[in-house]
Each structure stands twice: as structure tokens, then as C-alpha cells.
Amino acid sequence: MAKLIYSVIASLDGYVEDQQGAFDWAAPDEAVHRFINDLERPVGTYLYGRRMYETMIYWETAHAVPDQPAVAEEFSGIWLRAEKVVYSRTLDAVSTARTRIERNFDPDSIRDLKASAERDIAVGGADLAGQALSSGLVDELQVFMVPALVGGGKRSLPEGIRFDLDLLETMPFDSGVVFSKYRLKP
């Protein structure tokens, strides 16, 4: 059975975007990006909300950008090999390969996907991840805590949920970013 993983880069005060919708403060340096690449290699399917998908479209052609750092080229290859499912009621078409649209988030279809998938599944986008968390579908939470306080914006985790967690791993980086991986207890 595949794991459903929510991996998120968040400010110390728990936001993925600041009040203006910016997240430039969260851009990983080379060491963090290399670590992310290692985490993403086992992922066979990405589940995205529309806004996260539109952000990630960049990786479809990132490998062709001149002077692209090797770590970014590597991530582009990882992303291109994976299947992508975009949950959107407004998106008419997708512009990336190996991508399909689902109009509604259906917890039962995600359970079926987890049961049949040979590789792990990642959920991206705080809103969609919140639905997956609220439905009890997320197996693992990977948090990259950025040394920044942004004071408000879009929360990385939804309000009103409660889970006990088992800490599986931590990794501090020279940049001040701290990675923590947790298993959600049933």
C-alpha cells in the first residue's frame, strides 16, 4: 500500500504564503532542494489543487531553462516522470503531460489509489492537503520550517483537526531550515 504524504515548506509561524500571497521567502537553497529531491524520488503520483498545479507547471520545462542548476534539472526529471491529478472545478484543460483533472475530491477514490499504487502519493497545496488530512488519508507529514515569520496569510495546516504524531526524522540545514518528518497515528 502506498503512503499519502503531505510535504510542505512553511514559515515558523505556520504559513505557506504571506498576506500578499508571496512565498519567495520559502525558496529552498541547494542543500534543501537536494534533500527534497531525495524525498520526492519515491513519489509516483502528485495530487494538486489548481493553484499549486499552476505553480508547479514550471517544472514541465524547467530542464530546458539555460543555466539551470543541476538540482533543479534533477527535480524537473522527477516531476516529469510522475502522474499528476489536479482537483479543480474551474480548470478547463491541463498543459502538462501525465496529468488529468478531477472535479471533486473523493476520499474513497484516494483510498483506492493508495491501495493500488506501487509508489507513494504526494498531496500538494494547503487546501487540498487539508481535505486529505480531515478525511484521515494522510500517512506522513513532512515539514520544512523556514526561519521566517510572515505574520499571516495561508496556513500550512487546517484549523480544527487533531492528530497525534510520531516523530520519524529531523534534519537541520545551515540555512536555518529545519526538516521534520512525522507519521500520523490512526
For each residue, the residues with C-beta under 8 A, 3 or more apart:
1: 114 115 117
2: 44 113 114 115 117 118 119 120 121
3: 114 120 121 139 140
4: 110 114 120 121 122 123 132 137 138 139 140
5: 43 120 121 122 123 138 139 140 141 142
6: 122 123 124 129 132 133 138 140 141 142
7: 36 39 40 122 124 142 143 144
8: 16 126 129 141 142 143 144 156 157
9: 16 23 26 28 144 146
10: 14 15 16 26 143 144 145 146 156
11: 14 15 16 18 25 26 145 146 148 149 150
12: 145 146 147 148 149
13: 149 150 151
14: 10 11 155 156 157
15: 10 11 18 150 152 153 154 155 156
16: 8 9 10 11 23 26 126 153 154 155 156
17: 21 22 23 153 154
18: 11 15 21 22 23 25 150 151 152 153
19: 150 151 152 153
20: 153
21: 17 18 153 154
22: 17 18 25
23: 9 16 17 18 26 27
24: 27
25: 11 18 22 146 148 150
26: 9 10 11 16 23 144 146 148
27: 23 24
28: 9 32 33 36 144 177
29: 32 33 173 175 177
30: 33 34 69 71
31: 34 35 173 174 175
32: 28 29 35 36 144 173 175 177 179
33: 28 29 30 36 37 69 71 72 75
34: 30 31 37 38 71
35: 31 32 38 39 171 173 179
36: 7 28 32 33 39 40 75 144
37: 33 34 40 41 71 74 75 78
38: 34 35 41
39: 7 35 36 42 142
40: 7 36 37 43 75 78 79 122
41: 37 38 78
42: 39 119 120
43: 5 40 46 78 82 119 120 121 122
44: 2 82 83 117 118 119 120 121
45: 82 83 84 85 113 117 119 121 122
46: 43 56 79 82 83 84 85 121 122 123 124
47: 85 87 110 121 122 123 124 128 132
48: 52 53 56 84 85 86 87 123 124 125 128
49: 52 53 86 87 88 124 125 127 128
50: 53 54 86 87 88 90 91
51: 54 55 125 127
52: 48 49 55 56 124 125 128
53: 48 49 50 56 57 84 86 88 91 94 99 125
54: 50 51 57
55: 51 52 58
56: 46 48 52 53 59 79 84 124
57: 53 54 60 95 96
58: 55 61 62
59: 56 62 75 76 79 80
60: 57 76 79 80 95 96 97
61: 58 64 65 76
62: 58 59 65 68 72 73 75 76
63: 68 73 76 77 80
64: 61 68
65: 61 62 68 72
66:
67:
68: 62 63 64 65 72 73 76
69: 30 33 72 73
70: 73 74
71: 30 33 34 37 74 75
72: 33 62 65 68 69 75 76
73: 62 63 68 69 70 76 77
74: 37 70 71 77 78
75: 33 36 37 40 59 62 71 72 78 79
76: 59 60 61 62 63 68 72 73 79 80
77: 63 73 74 80 81
78: 37 40 41 43 74 75 81 82
79: 40 46 56 59 60 75 76 82
80: 59 60 63 76 77 97 98
81: 77 78 98
82: 43 44 45 46 78 79 98
83: 44 45 46 98 99 100
84: 45 46 48 53 56 94 96 98 99 100
85: 45 46 47 48 99 100 101 102
86: 48 49 50 53 91 94 99 100 101 102
87: 47 48 49 50 101 102 103 104 105 128
88: 49 50 53 91 101 102 103
89: 103 104
90: 50
91: 50 53 86 88 94 101
92:
93: 101
94: 53 84 86 91 99 100 101
95: 57 60
96: 57 60 84 99
97: 60 80
98: 80 81 82 83 84
99: 53 83 84 85 86 94 96
100: 83 84 85 86 94
101: 85 86 87 88 91 93 94
102: 85 86 87 88 105 106 109
103: 87 88 89
104: 87 89
105: 87 102 110 128 131 132
106: 102 109 110
107: 110 111 132 135 136 137
108: 111 112
109: 102 106 112 113
110: 4 47 105 106 107 113 114 121 132 135 137
111: 107 108 114 115 137
112: 108 109 115 116
113: 2 45 109 110 116 117 121
114: 1 2 3 4 110 111 117 121 137
115: 1 2 111 112
116: 112 113
117: 1 2 44 45 113 114 120 121
118: 2 44
119: 2 42 43 44 45
120: 2 3 4 5 42 43 44 117
121: 2 3 4 5 43 44 45 46 47 110 113 114 117
122: 4 5 6 7 40 43 45 46 47
123: 4 5 6 46 47 48 128 129 132 138
124: 6 7 46 47 48 49 52 56 128 129
125: 48 49 51 52 53 128 129
126: 8 16 129 130 154 155 156 157 158
127: 49 51 130 131
128: 47 48 49 52 87 105 123 124 125 131 132
129: 6 8 123 124 125 126 132 133 138 157
130: 126 127 133 134 157 158 161
131: 105 127 128 134 135
132: 4 6 47 105 107 110 123 128 129 135 137 138
133: 6 129 130 136 137 138 157 158 161 163
134: 130 131 158 160 161
135: 107 110 131 132
136: 107 133 186
137: 4 107 110 111 114 132 133
138: 4 5 6 123 129 132 133 141 184
139: 3 4 5 183 184
140: 3 4 5 6 168 181 182 183 184
141: 5 6 8 138 165 181 182 184
142: 5 6 7 8 39 179 180 181 182
143: 7 8 10 156 179 180 181 182
144: 7 8 9 10 26 28 32 36 177 178 179
145: 10 11 12 177 178 179 180
146: 9 10 11 12 25 26 176 177
147: 12 175 176 177
148: 11 12 25 26
149: 11 12 13
150: 11 13 15 18 19 25 153
151: 13 18 19
152: 15 18 19
153: 15 16 17 18 19 20 21 150
154: 15 16 17 21 126
155: 14 15 16 126 158 159
156: 8 10 14 15 16 126 143
157: 8 14 126 129 130 133 161
158: 126 130 133 134 155 161
159: 155
160: 134
161: 130 133 134 157 158
162:
163: 133 184 185
164: 184 185
165: 141 182 183 184 185
166: 182 183 185
167: 170 180 181 182
168: 140 181 182 183
169: 179 180 181
170: 167 178 179 180 181
171: 35 178 179
172: 176 177 178 179
173: 29 31 32 35 176 177 178 179
174: 31
175: 29 31 32 147
176: 146 147 172 173
177: 28 29 32 144 145 146 147 172 173
178: 144 145 170 171 172 173
179: 32 35 142 143 144 145 169 170 171 172 173
180: 142 143 145 167 169 170
181: 140 141 142 143 167 168 169 170
182: 140 141 142 143 165 166 167 168
183: 139 140 165 166 168
184: 138 139 140 141 163 164 165
185: 163 164 165 166
186: 136
